[in-house]
Amino acid sequence: MIFRRAVLGAIAAAVLGVPAQAEDTLEIRLTIRDHRFEPARIEVPAGKPFKLIVTNADPTPEEFESVGLRVERVIQGGKATTFSFRPLRLDRSYKFFGEFHKETAQGEIIPK
């Protein structure tokens, strides 16, 4: 009976295109406050996908941008947005910045 359920579960996963056992994706939270990122330095496991949840705690909009990560999105004041990233390489870091406050809104993601 247990074997039969496992086989049926595997067949259903294959037909629906859903992995039989999905791996939990790491979620990292980043806050924009006083036109700065908190934390400004983020470490992520190399070779694993992750989600970055960016909350803008300021009353004004800010554009989260990273050339290396190929993202840019305006986040309205008091709102949040989520970015999903592919696994990052161990041999480099990925800088990000706030387009509207470049002088203070700077940060970096470092795969470890």
DAPE-V831377 format. One record per residue. SS is DSSP state (a for helix, b for strand, c for the rest). OMEGA is omega in whole degrees, -180 to 180 (NA if undefined). Layout:
# DAPE-V831377
ss=<SS & SS>
omega=<OMEGA & OMEGA>
This chain:
# DAPE-V831377
ss=<c & a & a & a & a & a & a & a & a & a & a & a & a & a & a & a & c & c & c & c & c & c & c & c & c & b & b & b & b & b & b & b & b & c & c & b & b & b & c & c & b & b & b & b & c & c & c & c & c & b & b & b & b & b & b & b & c & c & c & c & c & b & b & b & b & b & c & c & c & c & b & b & b & b & b & c & c & c & c & b & b & b & b & b & b & c & c & c & c & c & c & c & b & b & b & b & b & b & a & a & a & c & c & c & c & b & b & b & b & b & b & c>
omega=<179 & 179 & -179 & 178 & 179 & 180 & 179 & 177 & 179 & 178 & 179 & 179 & 180 & -179 & -178 & -180 & -179 & 178 & -178 & 177 & -178 & 177 & 178 & 178 & 178 & 175 & 180 & -179 & 180 & -179 & 171 & -180 & -178 & 178 & 177 & 177 & 176 & -6 & 179 & -180 & -178 & 175 & 178 & 176 & 178 & 175 & 180 & 177 & 179 & 175 & 176 & 180 & -176 & 179 & 177 & 180 & 177 & 178 & -177 & 178 & 174 & 177 & 175 & -176 & 173 & 179 & -178 & 179 & 178 & 177 & 168 & -178 & 176 & 178 & -179 & 178 & 179 & -178 & 178 & 175 & -178 & 175 & 174 & -177 & 174 & 175 & -179 & 180 & -178 & -170 & 179 & 174 & -175 & -179 & 173 & -178 & 173 & -176 & -176 & 179 & -176 & -176 & -179 & -176 & -178 & 177 & -175 & 174 & -176 & 175 & 180 & NA>
